[in-house]
């Protein structure tokens, strides 16, 4: 069974940067069709970035131009580079498959807090 494990969150000042990692464990040939989701307090979880197939990337409008999703197939890891962070980016960030199914497992995520 393949599991995705998030890491890399933390506290950062507005305008700062963070890089999140999503590592796949278990029997997997290559990591593909993965997205980064986030859930802020009192809000629904939303998909902010995804990388599918041979490398097609999509972003939510709110993060376009600031976040970059990438993939290292040799390490079975997907990254989310987040620049120009703002307080509204504060959330728990999760990685999961795209599309995500009701039966897919959600990990603990990684907390990102943007505050001065």
C-alpha positions, 0 to 999 in steps of 0.5 A: 500500500502506497502512502504519501507523507508530507513535511516541510511546514513551519512558521514564516514571515509574510513575503517568505518562502517554504518548500514542502515535500511529499514522499511516497512510501511503499511499492510504487513504480513512479509517483504521478498524479499528485496534488497539494491541498490545503485546509485553513481553519473554518474553511473547506479543503482545497486543491492548490496545485497538481502535477499529472501525467508527464508533468502537466501542472495546474494551480489555483488562481490564489497561488498562481505565480507564487507556488511551483509544484515539481516532481522527482521521480527518482526519489518518488517525491513531489515538492511545493515551492511556496514564495511570497507567502501571505497570511492567507496561505496559513493552513494545513497542507496535505498531499494526495492523489489527483483525483482524490477518491473518498477511500483515499487516506489523508495523512496528518499534513504539515502546518504552514503559518505565515505571520509576523 
